[in-house]
Amino acid sequence: MEENKTAAAPAQSRGDLFDKCRAFTRAKEMMHKGCYPYFTPLHDTEGSVVTVDDRRLVMAGSNNYLGLTTHPKVRLAAMDALARYGTSCTGSRFLNGTLDRHQELDRRMAGFVGKEAAICFSTGYQTNLGVISALVGRNDIVVADKEAHASVVDGCGLSRGTMKRFSHNDVDHLDYVLEKNAGPEGVLVVVDGVYSMGGDIAPLPELLEVTKRRGARLLVDDAHSLGVLGKDGRGTADHFGVTDEVDLIMGTFSKSCASLGGVIAGDENVIHFIQHTARSLIFSASMPAANVAAVLAAVEVMETEPEWMERLWSNTHYMHQGLRGLGFDIGPTETPVIPVILGDDELTIRFWQGLYEEGVYTNPVLAPAVPPGGQRLRTSYMATHTREHLNHILRAFEEVGVETGVIARRAAQPGAKASYCPLSA
């Protein structure tokens, strides 16, 4: 037999998929230096005060705007539902995972935000992913505000349509983008009601004038607006009196509603379509009954106990005035989300650590989560913060602000210097 002299082909040379993982060292460098600010385990929480490593800190970084995670009615409702329905539905709403309480919540949320129908998802993130990717088809266009939440951006990416962006809250630029992309395609415009990093509010009346004139539909992400804006916390559209004109209202339950999940509300035929085509709804397990019951109880509290919103806004105005009075740049915020803009990664981490050592918990936001120059500490405030809590936060900000050179001290006050850990060696 003739020997087969054909040489084996050399193995194809290709890169290692995990090279990027080995090259990602920044977080480990911060951990090594003792100034890593993320994934911090809370050992106990009362909402406005948390315990970390046996230290009690005032929480100035929660989305628990009304403080309802500790409200007796909300807790009792969740416990009762847990006892009746168990810990999980073990299936999607499309199949075995729809309880009578889910349908009750769908109806309740539709009525609460003033729409014909609603459908609830397991998380807010999944809501935007499912809704946008279901509605925006191959020949459609989706136009999002440049500061819209990551779930909006990812939902646009999952859709088969063309994604465009417009400058933040810039109605004229939105008009330009829609005019430039005029055609037979369907168009969905997506904005946040309250922007999670800036605390500013979308100008819905002006946006609606443009979208109507250009034949586009408008979806408002009210994740940070429910429980905060409008009568009884009904959201941004109610705040401006334009509920009937906004096409779709999205909300989350992990903030003011003290639970977990998300909702989309609109015309019945639109919600019916989403209910039967949104992949993140159809292929995800549904909200556990305890979470559903907590939302229903939280909405009842919003409608019957207005003092929670009153306290929230009293605290919000107090902190707007206090932080601006100290000389901090808090941007155009109008809400309980109050950024302290520092403009530099290293300074932001130093400031965060200084506040931590002063007993205040905040959230550092670095590039690229915000544009370079927009690095900030994201603070947010709750109805359950006392004046003692808020004054402690302000004193800590003044102390660390002076130590870092961000502000000048208003009057000579003794204070211990914080021990900072720089990002660079």
TIBA-218426 format. One record per residue (C-alpha): x, y, z; residue in one letter. Coordinates in Angstrom, 1 decimal. Layout:
N
<atom u="X" v="Y" w="Z" resn="A"/>
...
***
This chain:
425
<atom u="0.0" v="0.0" w="0.0" resn="M"/>
<atom u="1.4" v="3.4" w="-0.9" resn="E"/>
<atom u="2.2" v="5.5" w="2.1" resn="E"/>
<atom u="0.0" v="8.5" w="2.6" resn="N"/>
<atom u="2.4" v="11.4" w="2.7" resn="K"/>
<atom u="-0.2" v="14.1" w="3.0" resn="T"/>
<atom u="0.8" v="16.3" w="6.0" resn="A"/>
<atom u="-1.8" v="17.1" w="8.5" resn="A"/>
<atom u="-3.0" v="20.7" w="8.3" resn="A"/>
<atom u="-1.6" v="22.9" w="11.1" resn="P"/>
<atom u="-4.1" v="23.8" w="13.8" resn="A"/>
<atom u="-5.8" v="27.1" w="13.1" resn="Q"/>
<atom u="-4.2" v="30.0" w="15.0" resn="S"/>
<atom u="-6.8" v="32.0" w="17.0" resn="R"/>
<atom u="-6.9" v="34.2" w="20.0" resn="G"/>
<atom u="-8.0" v="33.0" w="23.4" resn="D"/>
<atom u="-11.4" v="34.2" w="24.3" resn="L"/>
<atom u="-10.3" v="34.6" w="27.9" resn="F"/>
<atom u="-7.4" v="37.0" w="27.2" resn="D"/>
<atom u="-9.6" v="39.9" w="28.0" resn="K"/>
<atom u="-10.4" v="38.4" w="31.4" resn="C"/>
<atom u="-6.7" v="38.1" w="32.3" resn="R"/>
<atom u="-6.1" v="41.6" w="31.1" resn="A"/>
<atom u="-8.8" v="43.1" w="33.3" resn="F"/>
<atom u="-6.9" v="44.1" w="36.4" resn="T"/>
<atom u="-8.3" v="47.4" w="37.6" resn="R"/>
<atom u="-10.8" v="46.0" w="40.1" resn="A"/>
<atom u="-8.2" v="43.6" w="41.6" resn="K"/>
<atom u="-5.8" v="46.5" w="41.9" resn="E"/>
<atom u="-8.4" v="48.5" w="43.9" resn="M"/>
<atom u="-9.1" v="45.4" w="46.1" resn="M"/>
<atom u="-5.4" v="45.0" w="46.8" resn="H"/>
<atom u="-5.2" v="48.7" w="47.9" resn="K"/>
<atom u="-8.3" v="48.4" w="50.1" resn="G"/>
<atom u="-10.4" v="50.9" w="48.2" resn="C"/>
<atom u="-12.8" v="48.7" w="46.2" resn="Y"/>
<atom u="-16.3" v="50.2" w="46.5" resn="P"/>
<atom u="-18.5" v="47.6" w="44.8" resn="Y"/>
<atom u="-20.3" v="44.4" w="45.8" resn="F"/>
<atom u="-20.2" v="45.4" w="49.5" resn="T"/>
<atom u="-22.2" v="43.0" w="51.6" resn="P"/>
<atom u="-24.7" v="44.6" w="54.0" resn="L"/>
<atom u="-25.0" v="42.6" w="57.1" resn="H"/>
<atom u="-28.2" v="44.3" w="58.3" resn="D"/>
<atom u="-30.4" v="47.1" w="57.0" resn="T"/>
<atom u="-33.1" v="49.2" w="58.4" resn="E"/>
<atom u="-33.4" v="51.1" w="55.2" resn="G"/>
<atom u="-32.0" v="54.5" w="56.2" resn="S"/>
<atom u="-29.2" v="52.9" w="58.3" resn="V"/>
<atom u="-27.1" v="49.8" w="57.3" resn="V"/>
<atom u="-24.5" v="47.7" w="58.9" resn="T"/>
<atom u="-21.2" v="46.8" w="57.1" resn="V"/>
<atom u="-18.5" v="44.9" w="58.9" resn="D"/>
<atom u="-20.0" v="45.8" w="62.3" resn="D"/>
<atom u="-20.1" v="49.5" w="61.4" resn="R"/>
<atom u="-23.4" v="51.4" w="61.2" resn="R"/>
<atom u="-23.6" v="53.8" w="58.3" resn="L"/>
<atom u="-26.3" v="56.2" w="57.1" resn="V"/>
<atom u="-27.5" v="55.0" w="53.8" resn="M"/>
<atom u="-27.3" v="57.7" w="51.2" resn="A"/>
<atom u="-27.3" v="55.4" w="48.1" resn="G"/>
<atom u="-30.5" v="53.5" w="48.1" resn="S"/>
<atom u="-33.5" v="53.6" w="45.7" resn="N"/>
<atom u="-35.9" v="52.9" w="48.6" resn="N"/>
<atom u="-37.3" v="56.4" w="48.2" resn="Y"/>
<atom u="-40.4" v="56.0" w="50.4" resn="L"/>
<atom u="-38.7" v="53.6" w="52.8" resn="G"/>
<atom u="-41.4" v="51.0" w="52.4" resn="L"/>
<atom u="-39.2" v="48.0" w="52.6" resn="T"/>
<atom u="-39.7" v="48.2" w="56.4" resn="T"/>
<atom u="-43.4" v="49.3" w="56.4" resn="H"/>
<atom u="-45.4" v="46.8" w="58.5" resn="P"/>
<atom u="-48.2" v="46.5" w="55.9" resn="K"/>
<atom u="-45.7" v="45.7" w="53.1" resn="V"/>
<atom u="-43.8" v="43.2" w="55.2" resn="R"/>
<atom u="-47.0" v="41.4" w="56.4" resn="L"/>
<atom u="-48.4" v="41.2" w="52.9" resn="A"/>
<atom u="-45.2" v="39.5" w="51.7" resn="A"/>
<atom u="-45.2" v="37.0" w="54.6" resn="M"/>
<atom u="-48.9" v="36.1" w="54.1" resn="D"/>
<atom u="-48.3" v="35.5" w="50.4" resn="A"/>
<atom u="-45.2" v="33.4" w="51.1" resn="L"/>
<atom u="-47.2" v="31.2" w="53.5" resn="A"/>
<atom u="-50.0" v="30.7" w="50.9" resn="R"/>
<atom u="-48.1" v="30.4" w="47.6" resn="Y"/>
<atom u="-44.7" v="29.3" w="48.6" resn="G"/>
<atom u="-41.3" v="30.6" w="47.5" resn="T"/>
<atom u="-41.5" v="30.4" w="43.7" resn="S"/>
<atom u="-43.9" v="29.9" w="40.8" resn="C"/>
<atom u="-41.3" v="27.7" w="39.0" resn="T"/>
<atom u="-42.3" v="28.8" w="35.6" resn="G"/>
<atom u="-43.0" v="31.7" w="33.2" resn="S"/>
<atom u="-46.2" v="33.6" w="33.1" resn="R"/>
<atom u="-46.7" v="32.2" w="29.6" resn="F"/>
<atom u="-47.2" v="28.7" w="31.0" resn="L"/>
<atom u="-47.6" v="27.7" w="34.6" resn="N"/>
<atom u="-46.3" v="30.8" w="36.3" resn="G"/>
<atom u="-49.3" v="33.1" w="36.3" resn="T"/>
<atom u="-51.1" v="33.4" w="39.7" resn="L"/>
<atom u="-54.3" v="35.2" w="40.3" resn="D"/>
<atom u="-52.2" v="37.8" w="42.2" resn="R"/>
<atom u="-50.2" v="38.5" w="39.0" resn="H"/>
<atom u="-53.3" v="39.3" w="37.2" resn="Q"/>
<atom u="-54.5" v="41.5" w="40.1" resn="E"/>
<atom u="-51.2" v="43.3" w="40.0" resn="L"/>
<atom u="-51.5" v="43.8" w="36.2" resn="D"/>
<atom u="-54.9" v="45.4" w="36.6" resn="R"/>
<atom u="-53.8" v="47.4" w="39.7" resn="R"/>
<atom u="-50.8" v="48.9" w="37.9" resn="M"/>
<atom u="-52.8" v="49.8" w="34.8" resn="A"/>
<atom u="-55.3" v="51.7" w="36.9" resn="G"/>
<atom u="-52.5" v="53.3" w="39.0" resn="F"/>
<atom u="-50.7" v="54.9" w="36.1" resn="V"/>
<atom u="-53.9" v="55.6" w="34.1" resn="G"/>
<atom u="-53.7" v="53.1" w="31.2" resn="K"/>
<atom u="-56.0" v="50.5" w="29.7" resn="E"/>
<atom u="-53.8" v="47.5" w="30.4" resn="A"/>
<atom u="-50.5" v="46.4" w="31.9" resn="A"/>
<atom u="-48.3" v="43.3" w="32.1" resn="I"/>
<atom u="-45.8" v="42.7" w="34.8" resn="C"/>
<atom u="-42.3" v="41.2" w="34.3" resn="F"/>
<atom u="-39.9" v="39.6" w="36.7" resn="S"/>
<atom u="-37.5" v="42.6" w="36.7" resn="T"/>
<atom u="-37.4" v="46.1" w="35.3" resn="G"/>
<atom u="-34.4" v="45.3" w="33.2" resn="Y"/>
<atom u="-36.3" v="42.4" w="31.6" resn="Q"/>
<atom u="-39.2" v="44.8" w="31.0" resn="T"/>
<atom u="-37.3" v="47.2" w="28.8" resn="N"/>
<atom u="-35.5" v="44.3" w="27.0" resn="L"/>
<atom u="-38.7" v="42.5" w="26.2" resn="G"/>
<atom u="-40.9" v="45.5" w="25.3" resn="V"/>
<atom u="-38.4" v="47.3" w="23.0" resn="I"/>
<atom u="-37.2" v="44.1" w="21.3" resn="S"/>
<atom u="-40.8" v="43.0" w="20.7" resn="A"/>
<atom u="-42.1" v="46.3" w="19.3" resn="L"/>
<atom u="-39.1" v="47.4" w="17.2" resn="V"/>
<atom u="-38.8" v="45.1" w="14.2" resn="G"/>
<atom u="-36.4" v="44.9" w="11.3" resn="R"/>
<atom u="-37.8" v="47.9" w="9.4" resn="N"/>
<atom u="-38.4" v="50.1" w="12.5" resn="D"/>
<atom u="-36.3" v="52.7" w="14.2" resn="I"/>
<atom u="-35.8" v="53.2" w="18.0" resn="V"/>
<atom u="-34.5" v="56.6" w="19.2" resn="V"/>
<atom u="-33.2" v="56.8" w="22.8" resn="A"/>
<atom u="-32.0" v="59.7" w="24.9" resn="D"/>
<atom u="-28.2" v="59.4" w="25.3" resn="K"/>
<atom u="-28.6" v="59.1" w="29.1" resn="E"/>
<atom u="-31.3" v="56.4" w="29.0" resn="A"/>
<atom u="-30.8" v="53.5" w="31.3" resn="H"/>
<atom u="-28.6" v="50.5" w="30.2" resn="A"/>
<atom u="-31.7" v="48.3" w="29.9" resn="S"/>
<atom u="-33.0" v="50.7" w="27.3" resn="V"/>
<atom u="-29.8" v="50.5" w="25.3" resn="V"/>
<atom u="-29.7" v="46.7" w="25.6" resn="D"/>
<atom u="-33.3" v="46.4" w="24.5" resn="G"/>
<atom u="-32.5" v="48.5" w="21.5" resn="C"/>
<atom u="-29.5" v="46.3" w="20.7" resn="G"/>
<atom u="-31.7" v="43.2" w="20.9" resn="L"/>
<atom u="-34.3" v="44.6" w="18.6" resn="S"/>
<atom u="-33.9" v="44.0" w="14.9" resn="R"/>
<atom u="-34.4" v="47.7" w="14.1" resn="G"/>
<atom u="-32.1" v="50.6" w="13.7" resn="T"/>
<atom u="-31.0" v="52.5" w="16.9" resn="M"/>
<atom u="-30.4" v="56.2" w="17.0" resn="K"/>
<atom u="-29.6" v="58.5" w="19.9" resn="R"/>
<atom u="-30.4" v="62.1" w="20.7" resn="F"/>
<atom u="-28.6" v="64.5" w="23.1" resn="S"/>
<atom u="-29.8" v="64.4" w="26.6" resn="H"/>
<atom u="-33.2" v="66.1" w="27.1" resn="N"/>
<atom u="-32.5" v="68.1" w="23.9" resn="D"/>
<atom u="-35.9" v="68.3" w="22.2" resn="V"/>
<atom u="-34.5" v="70.2" w="19.2" resn="D"/>
<atom u="-32.0" v="67.4" w="18.6" resn="H"/>
<atom u="-34.7" v="64.8" w="18.8" resn="L"/>
<atom u="-36.7" v="66.7" w="16.2" resn="D"/>
<atom u="-33.6" v="66.8" w="14.0" resn="Y"/>
<atom u="-33.0" v="63.0" w="14.4" resn="V"/>
<atom u="-36.6" v="62.2" w="13.6" resn="L"/>
<atom u="-36.6" v="64.6" w="10.6" resn="E"/>
<atom u="-33.4" v="63.1" w="9.2" resn="K"/>
<atom u="-34.8" v="59.6" w="9.5" resn="N"/>
<atom u="-38.2" v="60.4" w="8.1" resn="A"/>
<atom u="-39.8" v="57.5" w="6.2" resn="G"/>
<atom u="-42.3" v="54.7" w="6.3" resn="P"/>
<atom u="-40.7" v="53.0" w="9.2" resn="E"/>
<atom u="-42.3" v="52.8" w="12.6" resn="G"/>
<atom u="-40.5" v="54.8" w="15.2" resn="V"/>
<atom u="-40.3" v="54.4" w="19.0" resn="L"/>
<atom u="-38.7" v="57.2" w="21.2" resn="V"/>
<atom u="-37.5" v="56.0" w="24.6" resn="V"/>
<atom u="-36.7" v="58.3" w="27.5" resn="V"/>
<atom u="-36.3" v="58.0" w="31.3" resn="D"/>
<atom u="-38.9" v="59.9" w="33.4" resn="G"/>
<atom u="-36.3" v="60.7" w="36.0" resn="V"/>
<atom u="-32.7" v="60.0" w="35.0" resn="Y"/>
<atom u="-31.0" v="57.7" w="37.5" resn="S"/>
<atom u="-27.5" v="59.4" w="37.4" resn="M"/>
<atom u="-28.5" v="63.0" w="37.1" resn="G"/>
<atom u="-31.9" v="63.2" w="38.9" resn="G"/>
<atom u="-33.3" v="65.5" w="36.2" resn="D"/>
<atom u="-36.8" v="65.0" w="34.7" resn="I"/>
<atom u="-37.6" v="64.4" w="31.0" resn="A"/>
<atom u="-39.5" v="67.4" w="29.5" resn="P"/>
<atom u="-42.5" v="65.2" w="28.5" resn="L"/>
<atom u="-44.8" v="68.0" w="27.1" resn="P"/>
<atom u="-42.1" v="69.2" w="24.7" resn="E"/>
<atom u="-41.1" v="65.7" w="23.7" resn="L"/>
<atom u="-44.7" v="64.8" w="23.0" resn="L"/>
<atom u="-45.1" v="67.8" w="20.7" resn="E"/>
<atom u="-42.2" v="66.5" w="18.6" resn="V"/>
<atom u="-43.1" v="62.8" w="18.6" resn="T"/>
<atom u="-46.7" v="63.5" w="17.6" resn="K"/>
<atom u="-45.7" v="65.8" w="14.8" resn="R"/>
<atom u="-43.1" v="63.3" w="13.5" resn="R"/>
<atom u="-45.5" v="60.3" w="13.8" resn="G"/>
<atom u="-43.4" v="58.5" w="16.5" resn="A"/>
<atom u="-44.5" v="56.7" w="19.6" resn="R"/>
<atom u="-43.2" v="57.5" w="23.1" resn="L"/>
<atom u="-42.1" v="55.1" w="25.9" resn="L"/>
<atom u="-41.3" v="56.6" w="29.3" resn="V"/>
<atom u="-39.2" v="54.6" w="31.7" resn="D"/>
<atom u="-40.5" v="55.6" w="35.1" resn="D"/>
<atom u="-38.2" v="53.4" w="37.2" resn="A"/>
<atom u="-37.2" v="56.3" w="39.4" resn="H"/>
<atom u="-40.5" v="58.2" w="39.0" resn="S"/>
<atom u="-43.1" v="55.8" w="40.5" resn="L"/>
<atom u="-43.6" v="56.8" w="44.1" resn="G"/>
<atom u="-41.7" v="60.0" w="43.5" resn="V"/>
<atom u="-43.6" v="62.2" w="40.9" resn="L"/>
<atom u="-47.3" v="62.8" w="40.3" resn="G"/>
<atom u="-50.3" v="62.4" w="42.5" resn="K"/>
<atom u="-49.7" v="59.5" w="44.9" resn="D"/>
<atom u="-46.5" v="58.7" w="43.0" resn="G"/>
<atom u="-48.2" v="57.9" w="39.7" resn="R"/>
<atom u="-45.2" v="59.0" w="37.7" resn="G"/>
<atom u="-43.8" v="61.5" w="35.3" resn="T"/>
<atom u="-46.8" v="61.6" w="32.9" resn="A"/>
<atom u="-49.1" v="62.3" w="35.8" resn="D"/>
<atom u="-46.7" v="65.0" w="37.1" resn="H"/>
<atom u="-47.1" v="66.9" w="33.8" resn="F"/>
<atom u="-50.7" v="66.0" w="33.2" resn="G"/>
<atom u="-50.0" v="64.1" w="29.9" resn="V"/>
<atom u="-50.9" v="60.5" w="30.9" resn="T"/>
<atom u="-53.4" v="60.1" w="28.0" resn="D"/>
<atom u="-50.8" v="61.3" w="25.5" resn="E"/>
<atom u="-47.8" v="59.1" w="26.5" resn="V"/>
<atom u="-48.0" v="55.8" w="24.6" resn="D"/>
<atom u="-46.2" v="53.5" w="27.0" resn="L"/>
<atom u="-45.3" v="53.8" w="30.7" resn="I"/>
<atom u="-42.7" v="51.4" w="32.1" resn="M"/>
<atom u="-42.0" v="51.1" w="35.8" resn="G"/>
<atom u="-40.0" v="49.0" w="38.2" resn="T"/>
<atom u="-40.9" v="47.6" w="41.6" resn="F"/>
<atom u="-37.4" v="47.5" w="43.1" resn="S"/>
<atom u="-37.4" v="51.1" w="44.2" resn="K"/>
<atom u="-40.4" v="52.9" w="45.8" resn="S"/>
<atom u="-42.5" v="49.8" w="45.5" resn="C"/>
<atom u="-40.1" v="48.0" w="47.9" resn="A"/>
<atom u="-40.0" v="44.7" w="45.9" resn="S"/>
<atom u="-38.8" v="43.3" w="42.7" resn="L"/>
<atom u="-40.2" v="43.3" w="39.2" resn="G"/>
<atom u="-41.3" v="45.6" w="36.4" resn="G"/>
<atom u="-44.4" v="46.7" w="34.4" resn="V"/>
<atom u="-45.4" v="48.1" w="31.1" resn="I"/>
<atom u="-48.7" v="49.8" w="30.7" resn="A"/>
<atom u="-50.5" v="51.2" w="27.6" resn="G"/>
<atom u="-53.3" v="50.5" w="25.2" resn="D"/>
<atom u="-54.9" v="47.0" w="25.6" resn="E"/>
<atom u="-54.0" v="45.8" w="22.1" resn="N"/>
<atom u="-50.3" v="46.9" w="22.5" resn="V"/>
<atom u="-50.0" v="45.2" w="25.8" resn="I"/>
<atom u="-51.7" v="42.0" w="24.4" resn="H"/>
<atom u="-49.0" v="42.0" w="21.6" resn="F"/>
<atom u="-46.2" v="42.4" w="24.1" resn="I"/>
<atom u="-47.6" v="39.7" w="26.4" resn="Q"/>
<atom u="-47.4" v="37.2" w="23.5" resn="H"/>
<atom u="-44.1" v="38.3" w="21.9" resn="T"/>
<atom u="-41.7" v="39.6" w="24.6" resn="A"/>
<atom u="-39.1" v="36.9" w="25.0" resn="R"/>
<atom u="-37.9" v="38.1" w="28.4" resn="S"/>
<atom u="-41.4" v="37.6" w="29.7" resn="L"/>
<atom u="-42.1" v="34.3" w="28.0" resn="I"/>
<atom u="-38.8" v="32.6" w="28.9" resn="F"/>
<atom u="-38.3" v="33.9" w="32.4" resn="S"/>
<atom u="-39.8" v="32.6" w="35.7" resn="A"/>
<atom u="-42.5" v="34.9" w="37.0" resn="S"/>
<atom u="-42.4" v="37.1" w="40.1" resn="M"/>
<atom u="-42.7" v="35.2" w="43.4" resn="P"/>
<atom u="-46.0" v="35.7" w="45.1" resn="A"/>
<atom u="-44.4" v="37.5" w="48.0" resn="A"/>
<atom u="-42.9" v="40.1" w="45.7" resn="N"/>
<atom u="-46.3" v="40.6" w="44.0" resn="V"/>
<atom u="-48.0" v="41.0" w="47.4" resn="A"/>
<atom u="-45.4" v="43.5" w="48.5" resn="A"/>
<atom u="-46.0" v="45.7" w="45.4" resn="V"/>
<atom u="-49.8" v="45.6" w="45.9" resn="L"/>
<atom u="-49.4" v="46.7" w="49.5" resn="A"/>
<atom u="-46.9" v="49.4" w="48.6" resn="A"/>
<atom u="-49.2" v="50.9" w="46.1" resn="V"/>
<atom u="-52.0" v="50.9" w="48.7" resn="E"/>
<atom u="-49.7" v="52.8" w="51.1" resn="V"/>
<atom u="-48.9" v="55.4" w="48.4" resn="M"/>
<atom u="-52.6" v="56.1" w="47.9" resn="E"/>
<atom u="-53.6" v="56.1" w="51.5" resn="T"/>
<atom u="-50.6" v="57.5" w="53.4" resn="E"/>
<atom u="-49.5" v="60.7" w="51.6" resn="P"/>
<atom u="-47.1" v="61.6" w="54.4" resn="E"/>
<atom u="-44.4" v="59.3" w="53.0" resn="W"/>
<atom u="-44.1" v="61.4" w="49.8" resn="M"/>
<atom u="-44.4" v="64.6" w="51.8" resn="E"/>
<atom u="-41.4" v="63.5" w="53.9" resn="R"/>
<atom u="-39.5" v="62.4" w="50.9" resn="L"/>
<atom u="-39.8" v="65.8" w="49.2" resn="W"/>
<atom u="-39.1" v="67.7" w="52.4" resn="S"/>
<atom u="-35.8" v="65.7" w="52.7" resn="N"/>
<atom u="-35.1" v="66.2" w="49.0" resn="T"/>
<atom u="-35.4" v="70.0" w="49.2" resn="H"/>
<atom u="-33.3" v="70.0" w="52.4" resn="Y"/>
<atom u="-30.5" v="68.1" w="50.7" resn="M"/>
<atom u="-30.6" v="70.2" w="47.5" resn="H"/>
<atom u="-30.2" v="73.3" w="49.6" resn="Q"/>
<atom u="-27.6" v="71.8" w="51.9" resn="G"/>
<atom u="-25.3" v="70.4" w="49.3" resn="L"/>
<atom u="-25.5" v="73.4" w="47.0" resn="R"/>
<atom u="-25.0" v="75.6" w="50.0" resn="G"/>
<atom u="-21.7" v="73.8" w="50.8" resn="L"/>
<atom u="-20.5" v="74.5" w="47.3" resn="G"/>
<atom u="-20.9" v="71.1" w="45.6" resn="F"/>
<atom u="-21.9" v="70.7" w="42.0" resn="D"/>
<atom u="-25.1" v="68.7" w="42.0" resn="I"/>
<atom u="-26.1" v="69.4" w="38.4" resn="G"/>
<atom u="-29.7" v="70.0" w="37.3" resn="P"/>
<atom u="-31.3" v="67.5" w="39.6" resn="T"/>
<atom u="-34.9" v="68.1" w="40.6" resn="E"/>
<atom u="-35.5" v="64.9" w="42.5" resn="T"/>
<atom u="-34.3" v="62.7" w="45.4" resn="P"/>
<atom u="-31.5" v="61.5" w="43.1" resn="V"/>
<atom u="-28.7" v="64.0" w="43.9" resn="I"/>
<atom u="-25.3" v="63.5" w="42.2" resn="P"/>
<atom u="-22.2" v="65.1" w="43.6" resn="V"/>
<atom u="-20.1" v="65.7" w="40.5" resn="I"/>
<atom u="-16.4" v="65.4" w="41.0" resn="L"/>
<atom u="-15.1" v="64.8" w="37.5" resn="G"/>
<atom u="-12.2" v="62.4" w="38.1" resn="D"/>
<atom u="-12.0" v="58.7" w="38.9" resn="D"/>
<atom u="-9.4" v="58.9" w="41.6" resn="E"/>
<atom u="-11.0" v="61.8" w="43.3" resn="L"/>
<atom u="-14.3" v="60.1" w="43.3" resn="T"/>
<atom u="-12.9" v="57.0" w="45.0" resn="I"/>
<atom u="-11.0" v="59.1" w="47.5" resn="R"/>
<atom u="-14.2" v="61.0" w="48.3" resn="F"/>
<atom u="-16.3" v="57.8" w="48.6" resn="W"/>
<atom u="-13.8" v="56.3" w="51.0" resn="Q"/>
<atom u="-13.7" v="59.4" w="53.1" resn="G"/>
<atom u="-17.4" v="59.4" w="53.4" resn="L"/>
<atom u="-17.4" v="55.7" w="54.3" resn="Y"/>
<atom u="-15.0" v="56.4" w="57.1" resn="E"/>
<atom u="-17.3" v="59.2" w="58.3" resn="E"/>
<atom u="-20.2" v="56.8" w="58.4" resn="G"/>
<atom u="-22.0" v="57.6" w="55.1" resn="V"/>
<atom u="-22.7" v="55.0" w="52.4" resn="Y"/>
<atom u="-22.7" v="56.4" w="48.8" resn="T"/>
<atom u="-22.3" v="55.1" w="45.3" resn="N"/>
<atom u="-19.2" v="56.0" w="43.3" resn="P"/>
<atom u="-19.9" v="56.2" w="39.5" resn="V"/>
<atom u="-16.8" v="56.2" w="37.3" resn="L"/>
<atom u="-16.1" v="56.4" w="33.6" resn="A"/>
<atom u="-17.3" v="54.8" w="31.3" resn="P"/>
<atom u="-20.6" v="54.5" w="33.3" resn="A"/>
<atom u="-20.7" v="58.3" w="32.9" resn="V"/>
<atom u="-18.7" v="60.4" w="30.4" resn="P"/>
<atom u="-15.2" v="61.5" w="31.4" resn="P"/>
<atom u="-15.5" v="64.6" w="33.5" resn="G"/>
<atom u="-18.9" v="63.4" w="34.8" resn="G"/>
<atom u="-17.6" v="61.1" w="37.5" resn="Q"/>
<atom u="-19.7" v="61.4" w="40.6" resn="R"/>
<atom u="-21.0" v="60.2" w="43.9" resn="L"/>
<atom u="-24.6" v="59.2" w="43.3" resn="R"/>
<atom u="-26.6" v="60.0" w="46.4" resn="T"/>
<atom u="-30.3" v="59.4" w="46.9" resn="S"/>
<atom u="-32.7" v="60.2" w="49.8" resn="Y"/>
<atom u="-35.6" v="58.5" w="51.5" resn="M"/>
<atom u="-38.7" v="59.5" w="53.4" resn="A"/>
<atom u="-37.4" v="57.6" w="56.4" resn="T"/>
<atom u="-34.2" v="59.7" w="56.7" resn="H"/>
<atom u="-34.4" v="61.9" w="59.9" resn="T"/>
<atom u="-32.9" v="65.4" w="60.1" resn="R"/>
<atom u="-30.2" v="63.8" w="62.2" resn="E"/>
<atom u="-29.3" v="61.5" w="59.4" resn="H"/>
<atom u="-29.3" v="64.3" w="56.8" resn="L"/>
<atom u="-27.2" v="66.6" w="59.0" resn="N"/>
<atom u="-24.7" v="63.8" w="59.5" resn="H"/>
<atom u="-24.5" v="63.3" w="55.7" resn="I"/>
<atom u="-23.9" v="67.1" w="55.2" resn="L"/>
<atom u="-21.2" v="67.3" w="57.9" resn="R"/>
<atom u="-19.5" v="64.3" w="56.3" resn="A"/>
<atom u="-19.6" v="65.9" w="52.9" resn="F"/>
<atom u="-18.2" v="69.1" w="54.2" resn="E"/>
<atom u="-15.4" v="67.4" w="56.1" resn="E"/>
<atom u="-14.3" v="65.2" w="53.1" resn="V"/>
<atom u="-14.9" v="68.1" w="50.7" resn="G"/>
<atom u="-12.5" v="70.3" w="52.5" resn="V"/>
<atom u="-9.9" v="67.5" w="52.9" resn="E"/>
<atom u="-10.0" v="66.8" w="49.2" resn="T"/>
<atom u="-10.0" v="70.4" w="48.2" resn="G"/>
<atom u="-13.3" v="70.2" w="46.4" resn="V"/>
<atom u="-14.9" v="72.9" w="48.6" resn="I"/>
<atom u="-13.7" v="75.5" w="51.1" resn="A"/>
<atom u="-14.8" v="75.2" w="54.7" resn="R"/>
<atom u="-17.4" v="77.7" w="55.6" resn="R"/>
<atom u="-16.0" v="78.2" w="59.1" resn="A"/>
<atom u="-13.0" v="76.8" w="61.0" resn="A"/>
<atom u="-14.0" v="73.5" w="62.5" resn="Q"/>
<atom u="-11.7" v="70.9" w="63.9" resn="P"/>
<atom u="-12.0" v="67.4" w="62.3" resn="G"/>
<atom u="-10.0" v="64.3" w="61.9" resn="A"/>
<atom u="-8.4" v="63.7" w="58.5" resn="K"/>
<atom u="-9.7" v="60.7" w="56.5" resn="A"/>
<atom u="-7.2" v="58.1" w="55.4" resn="S"/>
<atom u="-7.6" v="57.8" w="51.6" resn="Y"/>
<atom u="-6.5" v="55.1" w="49.2" resn="C"/>
<atom u="-5.5" v="56.3" w="45.7" resn="P"/>
<atom u="-6.3" v="54.3" w="42.6" resn="L"/>
<atom u="-2.7" v="54.8" w="41.3" resn="S"/>
<atom u="0.5" v="53.8" w="43.1" resn="A"/>
***
